[in-house]
Amino acid sequence: MSGTRASLTVSVVICVYTEDRWEDILAAVASVGAQSHPARETLLVVDHNEALRERLAEEYGGRPEVRVLANAGPRGLSAGRNTGIAASRGEVIAFLDDDAVAEPGWLGHFAEAYTDPAVVAVGGRTEPVWASGHRPVWFPEEFDWVVGCTYRGLPPGRVRVRNVLGGNASFRREAFDAAGGFATGIGRDGDKRPLGCEETELCIRLSRARPDAVLLIDDRAVIHHRVPAARERFGYFRTRAYAEGLSKALVARSVGADKGLESERRYATRVLPAGVARGLRDAVLARPGGAGRAGAIVAGVLTAAGGYVVGSLRARRGGAAFSVAPLAPAEGGAHG
């Protein structure tokens, strides 16, 4: 593969599942088309929704750089991503959420990092776009991962990390040759319980297969992720935190608690206590939402811990609840 940024070819995979996000999907595709480092192709992978697939195929039928595919695996985000990987032709495969738009330099910053041949994965920074127009005063930045965004506690700049975050990430093709694809049965499945951590499990598996692999986050590679009103509510916050605990238990069962919870220990022992202290200080200074943010952090930790305990018990009783299938070529290639 060429080591120069200009010659690097990048395929962008956007997994979609509902017509409710039609305008978001169009905006996501348009943002890929506006990149300063052009994508070789955009692959729209439709998750078992034939009406949406047909509508997208009609929308992009005259655009050879946009390919519409049906998810060739079981329902869910992981299988959709695997379908996109198998059908893609770029040297690097990037992933963008279907309700996010990328800044024009997004792929350029990814490509720049790949001039180092040791780098096998690069993620970016995801900023929330709140439906209400502003962050809820009680919502702590330390928990922005709840809404799929970069959270307080991640180091700034271009830094080495254990794992990238799936909605704003890229991998060399060789990464999947070495480690396989995303595990099915661990990530999201449409509007069902919002599980996650499929990218964490993949990155840990990749690092084991390639001990010399370098994984980075470059916070200049920015996307803007829409947060709908329903996800601004405390009820969703708790549901997502609980699901994260369930997911972390699956990952720890698969790869071991040492690696599976390595980053989480620092987060829980340093980042979150500092967040609680900051919230309490704001409360003392009569700043809006300080007590709420401190309380939300405590509630989030307890809820995630509860999910982890339940998930661990289930995993012990039932064994692994997810699997890594070989990546097979997708059917229905060109425009659906």
Backbone torsions as a table, in degrees:
resi	resn	phi	psi	omega
1	MET	NA	141.6	179.0
2	SER	-65.0	143.1	179.4
3	GLY	-92.0	1.9	-176.7
4	THR	-92.4	143.1	-179.4
5	ARG	-61.2	-42.7	-173.3
6	ALA	-63.3	-33.0	-174.4
7	SER	-92.0	-6.5	-177.4
8	LEU	-67.4	128.5	178.7
9	THR	-99.0	133.4	-175.2
10	VAL	-125.6	126.1	169.4
11	SER	-97.0	137.4	178.2
12	VAL	-110.5	126.2	179.1
13	VAL	-106.8	125.7	175.0
14	ILE	-121.5	115.5	179.4
15	CYS	-91.2	130.9	-175.9
16	VAL	-130.2	156.1	-177.7
17	TYR	-146.6	-15.3	-174.8
18	THR	-140.0	142.3	176.4
19	GLU	-71.4	-13.4	176.7
20	ASP	-61.5	-21.7	-179.9
21	ARG	-103.8	25.1	-175.0
22	TRP	-53.2	-52.6	-178.4
23	GLU	-64.9	-35.5	176.7
24	ASP	-63.5	-42.7	-179.9
25	ILE	-61.9	-45.7	178.7
26	LEU	-60.3	-40.1	179.9
27	ALA	-67.2	-39.1	178.6
28	ALA	-62.5	-46.5	179.8
29	VAL	-63.3	-42.5	179.0
30	ALA	-61.0	-37.7	-179.8
31	SER	-67.5	-32.4	175.5
32	VAL	-68.3	-39.3	179.0
33	GLY	-66.0	-18.2	-177.6
34	ALA	-98.5	13.3	-176.6
35	GLN	-70.7	142.0	176.2
36	SER	-69.2	-30.2	169.9
37	HIS	-103.3	101.0	-170.5
38	PRO	-62.3	139.8	173.1
39	ALA	-73.9	144.8	174.1
40	ARG	-66.7	-35.8	-177.5
41	GLU	-164.9	157.1	170.8
42	THR	-117.4	126.5	179.4
43	LEU	-110.1	118.5	175.5
44	LEU	-96.9	112.1	-178.0
45	VAL	-103.7	117.6	-173.7
46	VAL	-97.3	126.4	-173.4
47	ASP	-90.3	86.8	171.7
48	HIS	53.7	50.4	175.8
49	ASN	-140.7	90.7	-172.7
50	GLU	-65.2	-35.7	179.6
51	ALA	-63.3	-41.7	178.3
52	LEU	-67.8	-41.3	179.3
53	ARG	-60.4	-44.4	179.9
54	GLU	-65.5	-40.1	-179.9
55	ARG	-65.3	-41.2	178.5
56	LEU	-69.4	-38.6	177.6
57	ALA	-60.5	-38.5	177.4
58	GLU	-69.7	-40.4	-178.9
59	GLU	-62.7	-40.1	-173.9
60	TYR	-111.6	17.4	-177.4
61	GLY	-59.1	-28.9	179.6
62	GLY	-97.7	13.6	-176.1
63	ARG	-117.8	94.4	-176.4
64	PRO	-62.9	-19.9	-179.0
65	GLU	-81.7	-5.8	177.6
66	VAL	-117.6	123.3	-178.5
67	ARG	-117.4	133.9	-178.4
68	VAL	-108.7	125.0	-176.0
69	LEU	-128.8	152.5	169.9
70	ALA	-90.9	139.7	174.1
71	ASN	-56.2	120.3	-176.0
72	ALA	-86.8	-2.2	-177.9
73	GLY	-117.5	-163.3	177.9
74	PRO	-66.6	160.5	-179.2
75	ARG	-58.0	139.5	176.0
76	GLY	134.9	161.2	-174.6
77	LEU	-65.5	-40.9	-177.4
78	SER	-61.3	-47.5	179.8
79	ALA	-65.7	-35.3	176.2
80	GLY	-62.6	-44.2	177.4
81	ARG	-62.8	-41.7	179.3
82	ASN	-62.3	-37.5	175.9
83	THR	-61.3	-44.2	178.9
84	GLY	-64.3	-41.1	178.5
85	ILE	-60.1	-47.7	-176.5
86	ALA	-63.7	-32.9	-177.3
87	ALA	-88.8	-13.3	-172.5
88	SER	-75.7	160.5	-177.6
89	ARG	-124.6	0.1	-178.3
90	GLY	-81.1	161.3	175.1
91	GLU	-72.8	-26.6	176.3
92	VAL	-124.5	141.3	176.0
93	ILE	-114.2	121.7	178.7
94	ALA	-107.6	150.8	-178.9
95	PHE	-121.8	133.3	179.3
96	LEU	-129.9	134.5	177.5
97	ASP	-65.1	152.2	-177.1
98	ASP	-76.2	-9.5	177.7
99	ASP	-118.5	36.0	-179.8
100	ALA	-134.9	155.1	173.3
101	VAL	-124.3	141.0	-177.5
102	ALA	-96.6	140.7	172.5
103	GLU	-68.3	155.0	-173.2
104	PRO	-57.3	-27.2	-179.2
105	GLY	-90.0	5.4	-173.9
106	TRP	-53.0	-59.7	-178.0
107	LEU	-68.9	-29.7	178.3
108	GLY	-62.3	-40.6	178.0
109	HIS	-68.8	-37.8	173.9
110	PHE	-60.0	-50.5	-176.7
111	ALA	-59.6	-38.4	179.3
112	GLU	-60.5	-41.5	-179.0
113	ALA	-65.6	-31.4	-176.7
114	TYR	-77.7	-1.0	172.6
115	THR	-66.0	-18.9	172.1
116	ASP	-86.5	114.9	-175.5
117	PRO	-64.9	-15.9	178.9
118	ALA	-77.0	-18.3	-176.8
119	VAL	-78.1	125.4	-179.3
120	VAL	-115.7	-13.1	179.2
121	ALA	-151.6	141.6	178.2
122	VAL	-139.4	129.6	174.5
123	GLY	-113.4	175.1	-178.9
124	GLY	-132.9	-164.2	179.9
125	ARG	-104.0	133.9	-179.7
126	THR	-115.1	118.6	-178.2
127	GLU	-100.6	137.0	179.3
128	PRO	-77.8	143.1	171.1
129	VAL	-117.4	100.3	-172.0
130	TRP	-75.8	134.9	-179.9
131	ALA	-59.8	-33.2	-178.9
132	SER	-79.2	-7.4	-179.9
133	GLY	96.2	-9.3	-179.7
134	HIS	-159.0	158.9	177.8
135	ARG	-65.2	133.3	172.0
136	PRO	-56.8	136.5	-172.2
137	VAL	-62.4	-24.5	-178.2
138	TRP	-86.5	-9.9	-169.2
139	PHE	-85.7	112.5	-176.8
140	PRO	-76.9	138.4	177.8
141	GLU	-61.7	-25.5	178.1
142	GLU	-63.4	-18.4	-179.0
143	PHE	-112.0	23.8	178.5
144	ASP	-65.1	-16.8	174.4
145	TRP	-62.2	-22.5	177.3
146	VAL	-58.2	-34.3	-179.5
147	VAL	-107.9	24.0	173.1
148	GLY	74.9	26.4	-175.0
149	CYS	-123.2	165.8	178.3
150	THR	-66.0	133.1	-173.4
151	TYR	-109.9	157.8	176.1
152	ARG	-64.0	131.0	-177.2
153	GLY	123.3	-23.4	173.0
154	LEU	-74.5	138.5	-178.0
155	PRO	-69.2	146.8	-179.3
156	PRO	-80.0	167.2	176.0
157	GLY	84.7	-157.6	174.0
158	ARG	-100.6	111.3	-171.5
159	VAL	-134.5	155.0	177.1
160	ARG	-80.0	138.9	-176.4
161	VAL	-136.8	164.5	173.9
162	ARG	-70.9	-42.3	-178.3
163	ASN	-147.9	151.7	172.0
164	VAL	-89.7	168.2	-179.8
165	LEU	-102.1	129.2	-162.2
166	GLY	-60.6	-31.8	-175.7
167	GLY	-77.5	-6.8	-178.8
168	ASN	-149.6	78.5	-170.8
169	ALA	-153.3	162.9	176.1
170	SER	-148.9	154.5	-180.0
171	PHE	-141.0	144.5	167.0
172	ARG	-64.2	149.8	178.1
173	ARG	-58.8	-36.9	-178.5
174	GLU	-62.1	-22.1	178.2
175	ALA	-60.9	-40.5	-178.7
176	PHE	-76.8	-29.3	173.6
177	ASP	-63.5	-37.1	-176.8
178	ALA	-79.2	-39.2	-169.9
179	ALA	-114.3	-10.2	-172.4
180	GLY	85.2	-175.1	-175.7
181	GLY	-91.9	-164.8	177.5
182	PHE	-71.3	141.7	179.1
183	ALA	-73.6	131.2	175.9
184	THR	-85.6	150.7	179.6
185	GLY	91.6	5.0	-178.8
186	ILE	-120.4	-31.0	-175.4
187	GLY	-92.7	-161.3	-175.4
188	ARG	-72.6	151.7	175.3
189	ASP	-134.4	83.3	179.3
190	GLY	59.9	-127.9	-176.4
191	ASP	-96.6	11.9	178.3
192	LYS	-75.6	-172.2	-176.1
193	ARG	-49.3	129.3	-171.9
194	PRO	-77.8	71.8	175.2
195	LEU	-71.0	170.2	-180.0
196	GLY	-158.8	-154.0	174.1
197	CYS	76.3	5.1	179.4
198	GLU	-63.6	-33.4	178.2
199	GLU	-73.4	-32.6	176.5
200	THR	-62.7	-48.4	-179.3
201	GLU	-61.1	-42.8	179.1
202	LEU	-62.3	-45.5	-177.3
203	CYS	-64.9	-38.5	177.5
204	ILE	-66.5	-42.3	177.2
205	ARG	-61.7	-39.5	179.0
206	LEU	-64.4	-43.2	180.0
207	SER	-65.5	-30.6	176.5
208	ARG	-72.6	-38.6	179.2
209	ALA	-72.1	-32.2	-179.2
210	ARG	-130.0	83.3	-176.6
211	PRO	-58.7	-22.6	179.4
212	ASP	-87.0	0.0	-174.8
213	ALA	-67.4	141.3	176.3
214	VAL	-112.3	126.6	177.0
215	LEU	-116.3	132.2	-173.3
216	LEU	-127.0	156.3	161.1
217	ILE	-120.8	129.7	176.5
218	ASP	-115.0	110.9	-173.4
219	ASP	-75.9	3.1	172.4
220	ARG	-84.9	-16.6	178.4
221	ALA	-85.6	89.2	-165.4
222	VAL	-105.8	136.4	166.4
223	ILE	-124.9	158.4	179.8
224	HIS	-116.2	118.4	-170.5
225	HIS	-107.5	124.1	-178.2
226	ARG	-74.9	131.9	177.1
227	VAL	-110.5	108.0	-179.2
228	PRO	-68.0	161.8	-175.6
229	ALA	-57.0	-36.2	-178.2
230	ALA	-63.1	-26.3	-178.5
231	ARG	-91.4	0.4	173.8
232	GLU	-89.2	0.1	-175.2
233	ARG	-96.5	152.7	-176.8
234	PHE	-65.2	-30.4	178.5
235	GLY	-61.0	-42.9	177.1
236	TYR	-67.1	-40.3	178.2
237	PHE	-52.5	-48.7	-179.1
238	ARG	-67.0	-42.4	-179.6
239	THR	-60.9	-44.4	-179.0
240	ARG	-68.3	-38.9	178.3
241	ALA	-63.6	-41.4	178.1
242	TYR	-63.3	-44.0	179.4
243	ALA	-63.7	-34.5	177.5
244	GLU	-64.5	-39.2	176.1
245	GLY	-62.2	-43.7	175.6
246	LEU	-57.6	-46.1	-177.3
247	SER	-65.2	-42.5	179.7
248	LYS	-61.6	-34.8	177.7
249	ALA	-64.1	-40.3	177.6
250	LEU	-63.6	-43.6	-179.9
251	VAL	-64.2	-45.9	-179.9
252	ALA	-61.6	-37.8	177.9
253	ARG	-63.3	-36.6	-176.1
254	SER	-78.8	-46.3	-170.9
255	VAL	-111.8	-2.5	-178.3
256	GLY	96.1	146.2	-175.9
257	ALA	-67.9	-29.5	-178.4
258	ASP	-59.0	-52.7	179.2
259	LYS	-79.3	-39.7	-175.3
260	GLY	-63.9	-26.1	-177.5
261	LEU	-122.1	15.7	-176.0
262	GLU	-58.5	-53.7	-179.2
263	SER	-70.4	-33.5	-176.7
264	GLU	-65.8	-30.9	179.4
265	ARG	-63.8	-45.5	178.1
266	ARG	-62.7	-42.2	-179.7
267	TYR	-60.6	-44.5	-175.8
268	ALA	-74.9	-30.1	-174.6
269	THR	-96.0	-18.6	-177.9
270	ARG	-119.9	-53.9	-173.0
271	VAL	-68.1	-49.2	-175.0
272	LEU	-69.1	-43.8	175.3
273	PRO	-58.5	-38.2	177.3
274	ALA	-63.8	-36.4	178.2
275	GLY	-66.5	-40.9	177.1
276	VAL	-62.8	-45.2	179.4
277	ALA	-61.3	-40.3	179.4
278	ARG	-64.7	-42.5	179.0
279	GLY	-63.6	-42.8	179.0
280	LEU	-65.5	-38.5	176.9
281	ARG	-62.2	-43.0	178.3
282	ASP	-62.6	-36.2	178.3
283	ALA	-64.3	-43.4	178.7
284	VAL	-62.0	-35.5	-179.9
285	LEU	-86.0	7.8	178.2
286	ALA	61.5	31.5	174.8
287	ARG	-84.6	140.5	-174.2
288	PRO	-59.3	133.7	171.1
289	GLY	81.2	0.0	-175.9
290	GLY	-58.3	-50.4	179.7
291	ALA	-64.8	-37.7	178.5
292	GLY	-62.8	-41.3	179.0
293	ARG	-66.0	-42.7	177.5
294	ALA	-61.9	-44.0	179.2
295	GLY	-65.5	-38.0	179.6
296	ALA	-65.3	-37.6	177.8
297	ILE	-62.8	-46.6	179.4
298	VAL	-62.3	-45.4	179.6
299	ALA	-63.0	-41.1	179.8
300	GLY	-63.1	-41.9	178.9
301	VAL	-63.7	-47.6	-178.4
302	LEU	-64.3	-39.6	-179.7
303	THR	-67.8	-44.3	178.0
304	ALA	-63.3	-39.2	178.2
305	ALA	-63.1	-40.4	177.0
306	GLY	-61.9	-42.5	177.3
307	GLY	-62.6	-38.0	179.9
308	TYR	-65.2	-42.3	179.4
309	VAL	-63.0	-47.0	179.5
310	VAL	-62.7	-44.6	179.7
311	GLY	-62.9	-37.8	178.8
312	SER	-65.3	-41.7	178.5
313	LEU	-64.5	-42.0	178.0
314	ARG	-63.6	-42.3	-178.2
315	ALA	-63.8	-38.5	179.4
316	ARG	-66.5	-36.9	-179.2
317	ARG	-75.1	-38.8	-171.4
318	GLY	-109.8	-0.7	-177.6
319	GLY	74.6	-163.2	-177.6
320	ALA	-65.4	133.2	-178.3
321	ALA	-102.2	10.1	179.1
322	PHE	-146.7	165.7	-177.0
323	SER	-144.7	159.0	177.8
324	VAL	-110.1	109.3	-179.2
325	ALA	-92.3	151.8	174.7
326	PRO	-60.2	148.2	177.8
327	LEU	-81.2	117.8	-179.8
328	ALA	-110.6	149.3	178.9
329	PRO	-57.8	140.8	178.4
330	ALA	-78.2	151.8	175.2
331	GLU	-93.5	160.8	175.4
332	GLY	71.8	40.5	-169.2
333	GLY	-50.6	-68.0	-157.4
334	ALA	-59.5	-79.0	-176.7
335	HIS	-129.2	28.6	178.8
336	GLY	84.6	NA	NA
